[in-house]
Amino acid sequence: MYRLQLIFLFSIGILLGWLSLIPSLSAQTVSTATVVDTARMSLPQLEQQFLDRNFQLLAQRYQIDIADAAITQAGLRPNPNLWFQGNLYNPQTRKFLQYARPTEADRASGQYNSGYYAVQLQQVILLAGKRSKLVALAESNKSLARLAFRDIMRTLHYQLYTTYANLYYDLQALRLFDDELARQQRLLESYRIALRTGGVAPYEVTRLEVALRDLQANSASYRAQVADGQATLRVLLRQPARTFILPVELPPLRTSLPDLALALDSAQTNRPDIGLSQEQINNAERSVTLEKARRTPDLTTGLYFEKYSNAYDNFTGFQLAMDLPVRNRNQGAIRSAETTLKSVTSGLENQQTIVQSDVLNAYDKLNTYYDQFNARPEGYLDRIQNISVEATKAYNNRTIGLLDYLDKIRTYQQAQLNNINLQNNLFNTQQLLNFTTNTRFF
């Protein structure tokens, strides 16, 4: 029995020695086992494809084109109206469409059995500058469409960058857990063999099985997050369903904060949602101006010609027509436009407060992560790597027990995971500050 234990301990030592040399599973191999194609993309490549293919951006660009066409339409003048009247059927002669010159007898008797027709040409003239006010309102609508495009661009750009970063760091965490799974599975198999020969206690095998289950649960959680990231990127980039997008790198992390006053000023100047609120006020003011102009009725002018049916044979007259603004002076539309103006005016101040709060929130978060990042002692990352190496050596030399070994490995895993999460949080919060200020600080 003692000999078997020595053999077991020797085999465990050799096993743990080569376990540390097992190559880690690559993120590409792990993540693309069930997909047809893998697209390796850098962040600039991803952004270019996003600009070219994103459906929401394309749809909003069409809204700008629609608003531009509305400006053209608003500038067009009303078409003239041509009216014609003639005799279809003459019951006296029982003939249709008699337009020949009347006979001398008809002219002498004052009865015109042929030759009668009337023509009228009318033109509506918009008064009170309605046409220019319609153009101004349409131009404001185009400005709103442009600002809406910028706001969608800002939101989707933030979603693209954070999703890419989350995917990048989730794959790092997944690779970490897959490496540990490979290690623990082999260790567990060796202990199961030793259990059959009586070399280890059953609780040690059970303890290893629990640790393995924990690793599998963590790995499954990160695989689900990777799947969510892939789904988001497929929609943003309109990628085929069977394509796996593999992030290859992120820009180096910068650890300098912009001045808070500069960030607040940039947000107030560059945020499209503030621009939308300001343009909505301008739009509402133009609507009020237009509705007040509509109190003035439009003037209809015309020329009228009548053949053989008026004071003399060839009657030419002119026409002027206008509605009398006695009851309807567009009161309801004016009141509605003025109420809308009051509403959007009060909304601007609220939006400015929201923007300021957003920037302060992002700034405080980023400052917190910078403090955490910069507080790491010198050589911290190297010492994290040494935890796993030293624990393996110590357990191989039997200077620590199984539980102590597993505790050190768990500490190593948690330290690595904390480092991955810190870098992810730092990058995403930098993008949050870019998003809240609509300024590329990072």
C-alpha positions as CSV (number, residue, x, y, z in Angstrom):
1,M,0.0,0.0,0.0
2,Y,2.8,2.4,0.9
3,R,4.5,1.6,-2.4
4,L,1.3,2.4,-4.3
5,Q,1.0,5.7,-2.6
6,L,4.6,6.6,-3.5
7,I,3.9,5.7,-7.1
8,F,0.7,7.8,-7.1
9,L,2.5,10.8,-5.6
10,F,5.3,10.5,-8.2
11,S,2.7,10.3,-11.0
12,I,0.8,13.3,-9.7
13,G,4.0,15.3,-9.6
14,I,4.8,14.5,-13.2
15,L,1.2,15.1,-14.2
16,L,1.0,18.5,-12.6
17,G,4.3,19.4,-14.2
18,W,3.1,18.9,-17.7
19,L,-0.4,20.3,-17.0
20,S,1.1,23.7,-16.9
21,L,2.5,23.2,-20.4
22,I,-0.8,22.3,-22.0
23,P,-1.6,24.8,-24.8
24,S,-4.6,26.9,-24.0
25,L,-7.7,26.7,-26.2
26,S,-7.9,29.7,-28.5
27,A,-10.9,31.9,-28.5
28,Q,-11.4,31.2,-32.2
29,T,-11.4,27.5,-31.8
30,V,-13.7,27.6,-28.8
31,S,-16.2,30.1,-30.2
32,T,-16.4,29.0,-33.8
33,A,-16.8,25.3,-33.4
34,T,-20.4,25.5,-34.6
35,V,-20.2,28.2,-37.1
36,V,-19.4,28.2,-40.8
37,D,-17.2,31.2,-41.2
38,T,-15.0,33.3,-38.9
39,A,-14.6,37.0,-39.6
40,R,-11.5,38.5,-37.9
41,M,-12.2,42.2,-37.5
42,S,-10.3,45.1,-36.0
43,L,-12.3,48.0,-34.6
44,P,-11.7,50.3,-37.6
45,Q,-12.9,47.5,-40.0
46,L,-15.9,46.9,-37.8
47,E,-16.8,50.6,-37.8
48,Q,-16.5,51.0,-41.6
49,Q,-18.8,48.0,-42.2
50,F,-21.2,49.4,-39.6
51,L,-21.3,52.8,-41.5
52,D,-21.9,51.0,-44.8
53,R,-24.4,48.4,-43.8
54,N,-26.3,49.3,-40.7
55,F,-30.0,49.4,-41.5
56,Q,-31.0,52.1,-39.0
57,L,-28.4,54.5,-40.3
58,L,-29.5,53.8,-43.9
59,A,-33.1,54.3,-43.0
60,Q,-32.4,57.6,-41.2
61,R,-30.4,58.9,-44.2
62,Y,-33.5,58.3,-46.3
63,Q,-35.4,60.5,-43.8
64,I,-33.0,63.3,-44.6
65,D,-33.6,62.8,-48.3
66,I,-37.3,62.9,-47.7
67,A,-37.0,66.1,-45.7
68,D,-34.9,67.6,-48.6
69,A,-37.6,66.7,-51.1
70,A,-40.2,68.4,-48.8
71,I,-38.2,71.7,-49.0
72,T,-38.4,71.5,-52.8
73,Q,-42.1,70.8,-52.6
74,A,-42.7,73.7,-50.1
75,G,-41.0,76.1,-52.5
76,L,-43.3,75.3,-55.5
77,R,-46.0,77.7,-56.4
78,P,-49.6,76.6,-56.8
79,N,-50.5,75.5,-60.3
80,P,-52.9,77.6,-62.4
81,N,-56.4,76.3,-63.0
82,L,-57.8,76.1,-66.6
83,W,-61.6,75.8,-66.9
84,F,-63.6,75.3,-70.1
85,Q,-67.4,75.3,-70.7
86,G,-69.2,74.5,-74.0
87,N,-72.5,73.3,-75.3
88,L,-72.8,69.5,-75.3
89,Y,-76.3,69.1,-76.7
90,N,-78.6,71.7,-78.3
91,P,-82.3,70.7,-77.9
92,Q,-83.4,73.2,-80.5
93,T,-81.3,71.8,-83.3
94,R,-81.0,68.3,-81.7
95,K,-77.3,68.3,-82.4
96,F,-74.2,67.7,-80.2
97,L,-71.1,69.9,-79.9
98,Q,-72.1,72.7,-82.1
99,Y,-69.1,75.1,-82.2
100,A,-69.3,76.4,-85.8
101,R,-69.8,80.1,-86.4
102,P,-73.5,81.0,-86.0
103,T,-75.5,81.9,-89.0
104,E,-76.5,85.5,-89.8
105,A,-80.2,84.6,-89.0
106,D,-79.2,83.4,-85.5
107,R,-77.2,86.5,-84.9
108,A,-80.0,88.7,-86.1
109,S,-82.5,86.9,-83.9
110,G,-80.2,86.8,-80.9
111,Q,-80.3,83.0,-80.7
112,Y,-76.9,81.3,-80.8
113,N,-77.5,77.7,-81.7
114,S,-73.7,77.2,-82.3
115,G,-70.4,78.8,-81.5
116,Y,-70.8,79.3,-77.7
117,Y,-68.0,78.4,-75.3
118,A,-66.4,80.0,-72.2
119,V,-62.7,79.7,-71.0
120,Q,-61.4,80.6,-67.5
121,L,-57.8,80.7,-66.3
122,Q,-57.2,81.1,-62.5
123,Q,-54.1,81.4,-60.3
124,V,-54.0,81.2,-56.5
125,I,-51.6,83.8,-55.0
126,L,-50.3,82.9,-51.5
127,L,-50.4,86.0,-49.3
128,A,-48.7,86.9,-46.0
129,G,-45.4,85.2,-47.1
130,K,-46.9,81.7,-46.6
131,R,-44.6,80.2,-49.3
132,S,-41.4,81.4,-47.7
133,K,-42.7,80.3,-44.2
134,L,-43.5,76.9,-45.6
135,V,-39.9,76.6,-46.9
136,A,-38.5,77.8,-43.6
137,L,-40.5,75.1,-41.7
138,A,-39.4,72.4,-44.2
139,E,-35.8,73.5,-43.7
140,S,-36.2,73.1,-40.0
141,N,-37.7,69.7,-40.5
142,K,-34.6,68.7,-42.5
143,S,-32.4,70.0,-39.6
144,L,-34.4,67.8,-37.2
145,A,-33.8,64.8,-39.5
146,R,-30.1,65.5,-39.6
147,L,-29.9,65.8,-35.8
148,A,-31.9,62.6,-35.4
149,F,-29.4,60.9,-37.7
150,R,-26.5,62.1,-35.6
151,D,-28.2,60.9,-32.4
152,I,-28.8,57.5,-33.9
153,M,-25.2,57.4,-35.0
154,R,-24.0,58.3,-31.6
155,T,-26.1,55.7,-29.9
156,L,-25.3,52.9,-32.3
157,H,-21.6,53.8,-32.3
158,Y,-21.5,53.5,-28.5
159,Q,-23.3,50.1,-28.7
160,L,-20.9,48.9,-31.4
161,Y,-17.7,49.8,-29.5
162,T,-19.0,48.4,-26.1
163,T,-20.2,45.2,-27.7
164,Y,-16.9,44.7,-29.5
165,A,-15.0,45.3,-26.2
166,N,-17.3,43.1,-24.2
167,L,-16.8,40.3,-26.8
168,Y,-13.1,40.8,-26.8
169,Y,-12.8,40.5,-23.0
170,D,-15.4,37.8,-22.7
171,L,-13.3,35.6,-25.0
172,Q,-10.3,36.3,-22.8
173,A,-12.2,35.2,-19.7
174,L,-13.6,32.2,-21.6
175,R,-10.0,31.2,-22.6
176,L,-9.0,31.4,-19.0
177,F,-11.8,29.2,-17.8
178,D,-11.2,26.7,-20.6
179,D,-7.5,26.5,-19.7
180,E,-8.5,25.8,-16.1
181,L,-11.1,23.3,-17.2
182,A,-8.5,21.3,-19.1
183,R,-6.2,21.4,-16.1
184,Q,-8.9,20.3,-13.6
185,Q,-10.3,17.6,-15.8
186,R,-6.9,15.9,-16.1
187,L,-6.2,16.3,-12.4
188,L,-9.7,14.8,-11.6
189,E,-9.1,11.8,-13.9
190,S,-5.8,11.1,-12.2
191,Y,-7.4,11.3,-8.8
192,R,-10.2,8.9,-9.9
193,I,-7.6,6.4,-11.0
194,A,-5.8,6.9,-7.6
195,L,-9.1,6.4,-5.8
196,R,-9.6,3.0,-7.3
197,T,-6.2,2.0,-5.9
198,G,-6.8,3.6,-2.5
199,G,-4.2,6.3,-3.0
200,V,-6.6,9.2,-2.1
201,A,-9.6,9.8,0.0
202,P,-13.0,10.0,-1.7
203,Y,-13.7,13.5,-0.4
204,E,-10.7,14.8,-2.4
205,V,-12.2,13.4,-5.6
206,T,-15.6,15.0,-4.7
207,R,-13.9,18.3,-3.9
208,L,-12.2,18.3,-7.4
209,E,-15.6,17.5,-9.0
210,V,-17.2,20.5,-7.3
211,A,-14.4,22.7,-8.5
212,L,-14.8,21.4,-12.0
213,R,-18.5,22.1,-11.9
214,D,-17.9,25.6,-10.8
215,L,-15.5,26.1,-13.8
216,Q,-18.0,24.6,-16.2
217,A,-20.8,27.0,-14.9
218,N,-18.5,30.0,-15.3
219,S,-17.5,28.9,-18.8
220,A,-21.1,28.4,-19.8
221,S,-22.0,31.9,-18.5
222,Y,-19.3,33.5,-20.6
223,R,-20.3,31.4,-23.6
224,A,-23.8,32.8,-23.3
225,Q,-22.4,36.4,-23.1
226,V,-20.4,35.7,-26.2
227,A,-23.5,34.5,-28.0
228,D,-25.3,37.7,-27.0
229,G,-22.5,39.8,-28.3
230,Q,-22.5,37.9,-31.6
231,A,-26.2,38.4,-32.0
232,T,-25.9,42.2,-31.4
233,L,-23.0,42.6,-33.8
234,R,-24.9,40.6,-36.5
235,V,-27.7,43.1,-36.3
236,L,-25.5,46.1,-36.2
237,L,-23.4,44.9,-39.2
238,R,-26.1,42.9,-41.0
239,Q,-23.8,39.9,-41.0
240,P,-25.0,36.4,-42.1
241,A,-26.3,34.3,-39.3
242,R,-23.5,31.7,-39.5
243,T,-20.6,34.1,-39.3
244,F,-18.6,34.4,-36.1
245,I,-17.1,37.9,-35.6
246,L,-13.7,37.5,-33.9
247,P,-12.3,40.7,-32.3
248,V,-8.6,40.9,-32.8
249,E,-7.4,43.9,-30.8
250,L,-8.4,47.0,-28.9
251,P,-6.6,50.4,-28.9
252,P,-4.2,50.8,-25.9
253,L,-5.9,52.0,-22.8
254,R,-5.3,55.7,-22.0
255,T,-5.2,56.7,-18.3
256,S,-5.6,60.5,-18.6
257,L,-8.9,62.2,-17.9
258,P,-10.0,65.3,-19.9
259,D,-10.8,68.4,-17.9
260,L,-14.3,68.2,-16.5
261,A,-15.2,71.7,-17.6
262,L,-14.1,70.8,-21.2
263,A,-16.2,67.6,-21.1
264,L,-19.3,69.5,-19.9
265,D,-18.8,72.2,-22.5
266,S,-18.3,69.6,-25.3
267,A,-21.5,67.9,-24.3
268,Q,-23.6,71.1,-24.3
269,T,-22.1,72.0,-27.7
270,N,-22.0,68.6,-29.5
271,R,-24.8,66.5,-28.1
272,P,-27.4,66.1,-30.9
273,D,-30.2,65.6,-28.4
274,I,-29.6,69.2,-27.1
275,G,-29.5,70.3,-30.8
276,L,-32.8,68.5,-31.3
277,S,-34.4,70.4,-28.4
278,Q,-33.1,73.7,-29.7
279,E,-34.2,73.0,-33.2
280,Q,-37.6,71.9,-32.0
281,I,-38.0,75.3,-30.5
282,N,-37.0,76.9,-33.8
283,N,-39.4,74.5,-35.6
284,A,-42.3,75.4,-33.2
285,E,-41.6,79.1,-33.7
286,R,-41.8,78.7,-37.5
287,S,-45.0,76.7,-37.1
288,V,-46.5,79.6,-35.0
289,T,-45.5,82.1,-37.7
290,L,-46.9,80.0,-40.5
291,E,-50.3,79.4,-38.7
292,K,-50.6,83.1,-38.0
293,A,-49.9,83.8,-41.7
294,R,-52.7,81.4,-42.6
295,R,-55.2,83.9,-40.9
296,T,-54.8,85.9,-44.1
297,P,-56.8,84.2,-46.9
298,D,-55.2,83.5,-50.2
299,L,-56.1,85.6,-53.3
300,T,-57.4,83.9,-56.4
301,T,-57.0,85.8,-59.7
302,G,-58.3,84.9,-63.1
303,L,-59.1,85.7,-66.7
304,Y,-62.5,84.9,-68.2
305,F,-63.5,84.7,-71.9
306,E,-67.0,84.0,-73.1
307,K,-68.1,83.6,-76.7
308,Y,-71.7,84.6,-77.7
309,S,-73.2,84.7,-74.3
310,N,-72.7,88.0,-72.5
311,A,-73.0,91.7,-73.0
312,Y,-71.4,91.3,-76.4
313,D,-70.1,88.5,-78.5
314,N,-66.5,88.2,-77.2
315,F,-66.5,89.0,-73.5
316,T,-63.2,89.1,-71.7
317,G,-63.1,89.8,-68.0
318,F,-60.8,89.4,-65.0
319,Q,-61.6,87.8,-61.6
320,L,-60.5,88.3,-58.0
321,A,-61.7,86.0,-55.3
322,M,-60.8,85.7,-51.6
323,D,-62.4,84.0,-48.6
324,L,-63.7,86.5,-46.0
325,P,-62.1,85.8,-42.6
326,V,-65.2,86.4,-40.6
327,R,-65.5,83.2,-38.5
328,N,-62.4,81.1,-39.3
329,R,-59.2,83.0,-38.6
330,N,-57.2,79.8,-37.9
331,Q,-57.6,80.3,-34.1
332,G,-57.4,76.6,-33.1
333,A,-54.2,75.9,-35.2
334,I,-52.5,79.0,-33.8
335,R,-53.3,78.1,-30.2
336,S,-52.1,74.5,-30.8
337,A,-48.8,75.8,-32.3
338,E,-48.2,78.2,-29.4
339,T,-48.8,75.5,-26.9
340,T,-46.3,73.3,-28.7
341,L,-43.8,76.1,-28.5
342,K,-44.3,76.4,-24.7
343,S,-43.8,72.7,-24.3
344,V,-40.6,72.3,-26.3
345,T,-39.2,75.5,-24.7
346,S,-39.5,74.0,-21.2
347,G,-38.0,70.7,-22.5
348,L,-34.7,72.3,-23.5
349,E,-33.7,73.2,-19.9
350,N,-34.6,69.7,-18.8
351,Q,-32.5,68.2,-21.5
352,Q,-29.5,70.3,-20.6
353,T,-29.8,69.1,-17.0
354,I,-30.0,65.5,-18.2
355,V,-26.9,65.9,-20.3
356,Q,-24.9,67.5,-17.5
357,S,-25.9,64.6,-15.2
358,D,-24.9,62.1,-17.8
359,V,-21.4,63.6,-18.2
360,L,-20.9,63.9,-14.4
361,N,-21.9,60.2,-14.0
362,A,-19.6,59.0,-16.7
363,Y,-16.8,61.2,-15.4
364,D,-17.1,59.9,-11.8
365,K,-17.2,56.2,-13.0
366,L,-14.1,56.7,-15.2
367,N,-12.3,58.4,-12.3
368,T,-13.1,55.5,-10.1
369,Y,-11.8,52.9,-12.5
370,Y,-8.7,55.0,-13.1
371,D,-8.0,55.0,-9.4
372,Q,-8.4,51.3,-9.3
373,F,-6.2,50.7,-12.3
374,N,-3.5,53.0,-11.2
375,A,-3.5,51.6,-7.6
376,R,-2.2,48.3,-8.8
377,P,1.3,47.7,-7.3
378,E,4.3,47.4,-9.6
379,G,4.7,43.9,-11.0
380,Y,1.2,42.9,-9.9
381,L,0.3,41.1,-13.2
382,D,3.6,39.1,-13.1
383,R,2.9,38.0,-9.5
384,I,-0.6,36.9,-10.6
385,Q,0.9,34.6,-13.1
386,N,3.3,33.3,-10.4
387,I,0.4,32.2,-8.2
388,S,-0.5,29.4,-10.5
389,V,3.1,28.4,-11.2
390,E,4.1,28.4,-7.5
391,A,1.0,26.6,-6.4
392,T,1.6,23.9,-8.9
393,K,5.2,23.5,-7.8
394,A,4.2,23.5,-4.1
395,Y,1.6,20.8,-4.7
396,N,3.9,18.8,-6.8
397,N,6.4,18.9,-3.9
398,R,3.6,18.0,-1.5
399,T,4.3,21.0,0.6
400,I,0.6,22.0,0.4
401,G,-2.5,19.9,0.4
402,L,-5.2,19.6,-2.2
403,L,-7.6,22.2,-0.6
404,D,-4.8,24.7,-0.3
405,Y,-3.8,24.1,-3.9
406,L,-7.4,24.6,-5.1
407,D,-7.7,27.8,-3.0
408,K,-4.5,29.2,-4.6
409,I,-5.7,28.3,-8.1
410,R,-9.1,29.9,-7.4
411,T,-7.3,33.0,-6.2
412,Y,-5.3,33.0,-9.5
413,Q,-8.5,32.6,-11.5
414,Q,-10.2,35.4,-9.6
415,A,-7.2,37.8,-10.0
416,Q,-7.1,37.2,-13.7
417,L,-10.8,37.7,-14.1
418,N,-10.7,40.9,-12.0
419,N,-7.9,42.2,-14.3
420,I,-10.0,41.4,-17.4
421,N,-13.1,43.0,-16.0
422,L,-11.2,46.1,-14.9
423,Q,-9.8,46.6,-18.4
424,N,-13.3,46.0,-19.9
425,N,-14.9,48.4,-17.5
426,L,-12.2,51.0,-18.1
427,F,-12.6,50.8,-21.9
428,N,-16.4,50.9,-21.8
429,T,-16.5,53.8,-19.4
430,Q,-14.2,55.8,-21.7
431,Q,-16.6,55.1,-24.5
432,L,-19.4,56.2,-22.1
433,L,-17.7,59.5,-21.7
434,N,-17.3,59.8,-25.5
435,F,-21.0,58.9,-25.8
436,T,-22.3,61.4,-23.2
437,T,-20.2,64.3,-24.6
438,N,-20.4,63.2,-28.3
439,T,-16.7,63.9,-28.4
440,R,-13.9,61.5,-29.3
441,F,-11.7,61.9,-26.1
442,F,-10.6,58.3,-26.4
